[in-house]
Amino acid sequence: MFMLANLLEALSQILNVVLHIYMWIIIIRALLSWVNPDPYNPIVRFLYQITEPVLYQVRKRLPHMGGLDISPIIVIFVIIFLQTFLVRTLSDLAFKMRMGG
């Protein structure tokens, strides 16, 4: 039982770190859109490759807002929700398993 609790705790921590890093990548991508970066820059291409699939899925579900793209904000809210709900739930479940309840 302790091994499963440790596994859940480790998964919750890894998920939290991955979500935190992805949130910062989304923020950097949004900031880059304000300065019109070189699209051939490898860092810019990497940022677009790992964010565009998620942002596109959100963008296509939102109504057209006259050129205003709020998809990064929506994705950040989803990340915060996942960190608050999913990560905390996994961590609490691991704690309860350790305590025998």
Stockholm file with secondary structure:
# STOCKHOLM 1.0

chainA/1-101         MFMLANLLEALSQILNVVLHIYMWIIIIRALLSWVNPDPYNPIVRFLYQITEPVLYQVRKRLPHMGGLDISPIIVIFVIIFLQTFLVRTLSDLAFKMRMGG
#=GR chainA/1-101 SS CHHHHHHHHHHHHHHHHHHHHHHHHHHHHHHHHHHCCCTTCHHHHHHHHHHHHHHHHHHTTSCCCTTCCCHHHHHHHHHHHHIIIIIHHHHHHHHHHHTTC
#=GC SS_cons         CHHHHHHHHHHHHHHHHHHHHHHHHHHHHHHHHHHCCCTTCHHHHHHHHHHHHHHHHHHTTSCCCTTCCCHHHHHHHHHHHHIIIIIHHHHHHHHHHHTTC
//
